[in-house]
Amino acid sequence: MQDICSTLDPLLDKYADEDAFTFHAVHGFYTAMAINPFELKVDERNEILFGTPVSLSKDDGVQLEQALSQLSRTIDRQFNEEEGFELSCEEYADPDDEDLMDWCCGFVQAHIMNEAQWFQENEQEVSELLLPIMLGSGLFDDEPEFEAILEDEQLTEDMCSQIPEVLMELYLLFNSPEEASSKPPANKSKQGRKGPPRKRR
């Protein structure tokens, strides 16, 4: 993972606008894409990642495509390994960790872009599984249901710590529904709310 980061970070710094993704946001975005893929044009993707329309040099464009392809393969491999899925950020149990917030924001961005497909089947289960990720993003902090959770520090930390587990459940639900149905349900607290996020930062 570190070699992918060392390739993407300089490119993000070189072409980025103030709304550009960090490496962790890119990882979150591509994790959501691995769970529920959708078509995305290169120009549109680059504008999302860099926060502005960009014109990359030929060499930088090649490096970007190679790094993103490697990232996609790494994420897909993790979803299919017995060890389970790992986030790019280490402190995923800390809801105040900026890397976790970036990761979750990237995931939510991809989710919102393909929202109808996420909720086409198993709407309530998907909403519940997404709740820890939406909580970790900080994008919904002003909404009453999230305010209530955030008042309980231990509950907030517990929910954020569930993110790797719920990612595996989401992946199985969309890609191996038979296997997902044989697994016991995760400890979910409340149903998440769908809709465009409001930025906190």
C-alpha positions as CSV (number, residue, x, y, z in Angstrom):
1,M,0.0,0.0,0.0
2,Q,2.8,2.4,0.8
3,D,4.2,2.3,-2.7
4,I,0.8,3.2,-4.1
5,C,0.6,6.1,-1.7
6,S,4.1,7.3,-2.6
7,T,3.0,7.5,-6.2
8,L,-0.4,9.1,-5.7
9,D,0.6,11.7,-3.0
10,P,3.0,13.7,-5.2
11,L,0.5,13.7,-8.1
12,L,-2.3,14.9,-5.8
13,D,0.0,17.6,-4.5
14,K,1.1,18.7,-7.9
15,Y,-2.3,19.1,-9.5
16,A,-4.6,19.4,-6.5
17,D,-7.1,22.1,-5.8
18,E,-8.1,22.8,-2.2
19,D,-11.0,20.3,-2.5
20,A,-8.7,17.5,-3.7
21,F,-8.8,14.1,-2.2
22,T,-6.0,12.8,0.1
23,F,-4.7,9.3,-0.4
24,H,-7.0,8.1,2.3
25,A,-10.0,9.6,0.5
26,V,-8.9,8.0,-2.8
27,H,-8.7,4.6,-1.0
28,G,-12.2,5.1,0.5
29,F,-13.6,6.1,-2.9
30,Y,-12.1,3.0,-4.6
31,T,-13.3,0.8,-1.8
32,A,-16.9,1.9,-2.5
33,M,-16.3,1.4,-6.2
34,A,-15.1,-2.2,-5.5
35,I,-18.2,-3.0,-3.5
36,N,-20.7,-1.5,-6.0
37,P,-18.9,-0.5,-9.3
38,F,-20.2,2.0,-11.7
39,E,-18.9,3.6,-14.9
40,L,-16.9,6.8,-14.5
41,K,-15.2,8.7,-17.3
42,V,-11.5,9.4,-16.8
43,D,-12.0,13.2,-16.9
44,E,-14.8,13.0,-14.4
45,R,-12.8,10.8,-12.1
46,N,-9.8,13.0,-12.2
47,E,-11.9,16.1,-11.4
48,I,-13.2,14.3,-8.3
49,L,-9.8,13.2,-7.2
50,F,-8.0,16.5,-7.8
51,G,-10.9,18.8,-6.9
52,T,-10.7,20.6,-10.3
53,P,-10.5,19.8,-14.0
54,V,-6.9,18.8,-14.7
55,S,-4.7,18.2,-17.7
56,L,-2.0,15.8,-16.6
57,S,1.3,15.3,-18.5
58,K,1.6,12.1,-20.4
59,D,4.0,10.6,-17.8
60,D,1.9,11.7,-14.9
61,G,-1.2,10.3,-16.5
62,V,0.5,6.9,-17.0
63,Q,1.6,6.9,-13.4
64,L,-1.9,7.8,-12.2
65,E,-3.5,5.0,-14.1
66,Q,-0.9,2.4,-12.9
67,A,-1.3,3.5,-9.3
68,L,-5.1,3.4,-9.4
69,S,-5.2,0.0,-11.1
70,Q,-2.8,-1.3,-8.5
71,L,-5.0,0.2,-5.8
72,S,-8.1,-1.4,-7.2
73,R,-6.4,-4.8,-7.4
74,T,-5.2,-4.5,-3.8
75,I,-8.6,-3.6,-2.5
76,D,-10.3,-6.4,-4.4
77,R,-7.7,-8.9,-3.1
78,Q,-8.2,-7.8,0.5
79,F,-11.9,-8.4,0.2
80,N,-11.2,-11.9,-0.9
81,E,-8.5,-12.8,1.8
82,E,-9.3,-14.6,5.0
83,E,-7.5,-11.9,7.0
84,G,-10.2,-9.4,6.2
85,F,-10.2,-5.9,4.9
86,E,-7.9,-3.1,6.2
87,L,-8.4,0.6,5.8
88,S,-5.5,2.8,4.6
89,C,-5.7,4.7,7.9
90,E,-4.5,3.1,11.1
91,E,-6.7,4.9,13.7
92,Y,-10.1,3.8,12.3
93,A,-11.6,3.5,15.8
94,D,-10.9,7.2,16.5
95,P,-13.8,9.3,15.1
96,D,-11.7,12.5,15.4
97,D,-8.9,11.1,13.3
98,E,-8.6,13.2,10.1
99,D,-7.3,10.3,8.0
100,L,-10.4,8.3,9.0
101,M,-12.6,11.3,8.1
102,D,-10.9,11.6,4.7
103,W,-11.3,7.9,4.1
104,C,-15.0,7.9,4.9
105,C,-15.6,11.1,2.9
106,G,-14.1,9.4,-0.2
107,F,-16.3,6.4,0.3
108,V,-19.4,8.5,0.8
109,Q,-18.6,10.5,-2.4
110,A,-18.6,7.3,-4.5
111,H,-21.7,6.0,-2.7
112,I,-23.7,9.2,-3.4
113,M,-22.8,9.1,-7.1
114,N,-24.3,5.7,-7.4
115,E,-26.9,5.9,-4.6
116,A,-29.8,4.4,-6.4
117,Q,-27.9,1.1,-7.0
118,W,-26.9,0.9,-3.4
119,F,-30.5,0.9,-2.3
120,Q,-32.1,-1.0,-5.1
121,E,-32.2,-4.1,-2.9
122,N,-31.9,-4.7,0.9
123,E,-32.3,-1.0,1.5
124,Q,-32.6,-1.1,5.3
125,E,-29.7,-3.5,5.7
126,V,-27.5,-1.4,3.5
127,S,-28.5,1.8,5.3
128,E,-27.6,0.3,8.6
129,L,-24.3,-1.1,7.4
130,L,-23.4,2.3,5.9
131,L,-24.1,4.2,9.2
132,P,-20.6,3.8,10.8
133,I,-19.0,5.1,7.6
134,M,-21.3,8.1,7.4
135,L,-20.7,8.7,11.1
136,G,-16.9,8.6,10.6
137,S,-17.1,11.0,7.7
138,G,-18.3,13.9,9.8
139,L,-20.5,15.0,7.0
140,F,-23.8,14.4,8.8
141,D,-22.9,15.7,12.3
142,D,-25.7,18.3,12.3
143,E,-28.4,15.8,11.7
144,P,-30.4,14.7,14.8
145,E,-29.8,11.0,14.6
146,F,-26.0,11.5,14.3
147,E,-26.0,14.1,17.0
148,A,-27.5,11.6,19.4
149,I,-24.8,9.0,18.6
150,L,-22.0,11.6,18.9
151,E,-23.1,12.5,22.4
152,D,-22.0,9.0,23.5
153,E,-18.3,8.8,23.0
154,Q,-18.0,5.1,23.6
155,L,-20.8,4.3,21.1
156,T,-19.2,6.5,18.5
157,E,-15.8,4.8,18.9
158,D,-17.5,1.3,18.9
159,M,-19.3,2.1,15.7
160,C,-16.2,3.5,13.9
161,S,-14.3,0.3,15.0
162,Q,-16.9,-1.7,13.1
163,I,-16.0,-0.2,9.7
164,P,-13.7,-3.0,8.4
165,E,-16.4,-5.5,9.4
166,V,-19.3,-3.7,7.8
167,L,-17.2,-3.2,4.6
168,M,-16.8,-7.0,4.4
169,E,-20.6,-7.5,4.9
170,L,-21.4,-4.9,2.2
171,Y,-19.0,-6.5,-0.2
172,L,-20.5,-9.9,0.4
173,L,-24.0,-8.5,0.1
174,F,-23.4,-7.1,-3.3
175,N,-20.9,-9.6,-4.7
176,S,-21.7,-12.9,-2.9
177,P,-25.3,-12.6,-1.5
178,E,-25.5,-16.3,-0.7
179,E,-22.5,-16.1,1.6
180,A,-23.7,-12.8,3.1
181,S,-27.0,-14.4,4.0
182,S,-25.3,-17.2,5.9
183,K,-23.4,-14.7,8.2
184,P,-24.8,-13.5,11.5
185,P,-25.8,-9.8,11.3
186,A,-23.4,-7.1,12.6
187,N,-24.2,-5.1,15.7
188,K,-26.0,-2.2,14.1
189,S,-27.5,0.6,16.1
190,K,-29.7,2.7,13.9
191,Q,-30.7,3.2,10.3
192,G,-28.6,5.6,8.3
193,R,-30.1,8.5,6.4
194,K,-29.7,8.8,2.7
195,G,-29.0,12.0,0.9
196,P,-26.3,14.5,-0.2
197,P,-23.8,15.1,2.6
198,R,-23.2,18.5,4.2
199,K,-19.5,19.3,4.8
200,R,-18.4,19.9,8.3
201,R,-14.9,21.1,7.4
